[in-house]
């Protein structure tokens, strides 16, 4: 069974930066689209950034454009999210999601990001 494990969350002041990582563990698998999602208390989970493996197509939600950068290491089935100029409204639990070939979507367990002074 394959799992995806996030790391890199924490408490940061407004304007600060964090880098999230999500790495696959377990069996060797082929992964297509990977992405980051977040869910704040009392709100629905929303897409933050996604990246295809074949053509590298990237999508960002409007509120993070110019501040967040998604990247991936296909050989390691790892996806990253560099978050700069963080705002209090970015506070949420951040999850990675990967589409694993012949398995479907797999979610990580989440990592908390808190932006506060």
C-alpha positions as CSV (number, residue, x, y, z in Angstrom):
1,X,0.0,0.0,0.0
2,X,1.3,3.5,-0.8
3,X,1.0,6.4,1.5
4,X,1.8,10.1,1.1
5,X,3.3,11.9,4.1
6,X,3.3,15.7,4.4
7,X,5.9,17.7,6.3
8,X,7.0,21.3,6.7
9,X,4.0,23.0,8.3
10,X,4.2,25.2,11.4
11,X,3.6,28.6,12.9
12,X,4.9,31.6,10.9
13,X,4.3,35.3,11.1
14,X,2.5,37.2,8.4
15,X,4.8,37.8,5.5
16,X,6.9,34.7,6.3
17,X,7.6,31.6,4.3
18,X,7.2,27.9,4.6
19,X,8.0,25.0,2.3
20,X,5.8,21.9,2.4
21,X,6.8,18.5,1.2
22,X,4.8,15.4,0.4
23,X,6.6,12.2,-0.3
24,X,5.3,8.7,-1.2
25,X,6.2,5.8,0.9
26,X,5.5,2.1,0.6
27,X,5.3,0.3,-2.8
28,X,6.8,1.8,-5.9
29,X,4.0,3.4,-7.9
30,X,3.3,5.6,-10.9
31,X,1.8,8.9,-10.1
32,X,0.0,11.3,-12.4
33,X,-1.4,14.6,-11.1
34,X,-0.2,15.7,-7.7
35,X,-1.5,18.7,-5.8
36,X,-2.0,20.6,-2.6
37,X,-5.4,21.3,-0.9
38,X,-6.3,23.1,2.3
39,X,-9.1,23.2,4.7
40,X,-9.7,25.9,7.3
41,X,-12.0,25.3,10.3
42,X,-15.6,25.6,9.3
43,X,-14.8,25.7,5.6
44,X,-14.7,23.3,2.8
45,X,-11.5,21.8,1.5
46,X,-10.2,23.8,-1.5
47,X,-7.6,23.3,-4.2
48,X,-4.4,25.4,-3.8
49,X,-2.2,24.2,-6.6
50,X,-1.9,21.1,-8.8
51,X,0.7,19.9,-11.3
52,X,0.5,17.2,-14.0
53,X,3.3,14.8,-14.5
54,X,3.2,14.5,-18.2
55,X,3.2,18.1,-19.5
56,X,3.8,19.9,-16.2
57,X,0.6,21.9,-16.4
58,X,0.2,23.9,-13.2
59,X,-2.9,25.5,-11.8
60,X,-3.2,27.8,-8.8
61,X,-6.1,29.2,-7.0
62,X,-6.3,33.0,-7.6
63,X,-5.6,33.9,-4.0
64,X,-2.1,32.3,-3.9
65,X,-0.9,33.2,-7.4
66,X,2.4,35.0,-7.2
67,X,3.0,33.8,-3.7
68,X,3.0,30.0,-3.8
69,X,5.0,27.8,-6.1
70,X,4.3,24.1,-6.6
71,X,7.1,21.8,-7.9
72,X,7.7,18.0,-8.0
73,X,10.4,15.4,-8.2
74,X,8.8,12.7,-10.4
75,X,11.6,10.2,-9.6
76,X,10.8,10.4,-5.9
77,X,7.0,10.9,-6.3
78,X,7.4,14.0,-4.2
79,X,5.6,17.3,-4.5
80,X,6.5,20.6,-2.8
81,X,4.8,23.8,-2.1
82,X,6.9,26.9,-1.5
83,X,4.7,29.5,0.3
84,X,5.9,33.1,0.5
85,X,4.3,36.3,1.8
86,X,2.0,34.2,3.9
87,X,-1.2,35.8,5.2
88,X,-3.4,34.9,8.2
89,X,-6.1,33.7,5.7
90,X,-3.7,31.1,4.5
91,X,-4.1,29.4,7.9
92,X,-5.4,25.9,7.3
93,X,-4.6,22.2,7.3
94,X,-2.8,21.5,4.1
95,X,-3.2,18.1,2.4
96,X,-1.5,16.7,-0.6
97,X,-3.3,14.5,-3.1
98,X,-1.9,12.2,-5.7
99,X,-3.5,10.3,-8.5
100,X,-1.8,6.9,-8.4
101,X,-2.1,4.8,-11.6
102,X,-4.3,1.7,-11.2
103,X,-5.2,2.9,-7.7
104,X,-6.9,6.3,-7.9
105,X,-6.6,9.3,-5.7
106,X,-4.6,9.0,-2.4
107,X,-4.6,11.7,0.2
108,X,-2.0,12.5,2.8
109,X,-2.8,13.0,6.5
110,X,-2.2,16.7,6.4
111,X,0.1,19.3,8.0
112,X,-1.0,22.4,9.9
113,X,0.0,25.8,8.7
114,X,-0.8,28.7,11.0
115,X,0.0,32.3,10.1
116,X,-0.2,34.6,13.1
117,X,1.7,37.4,14.8
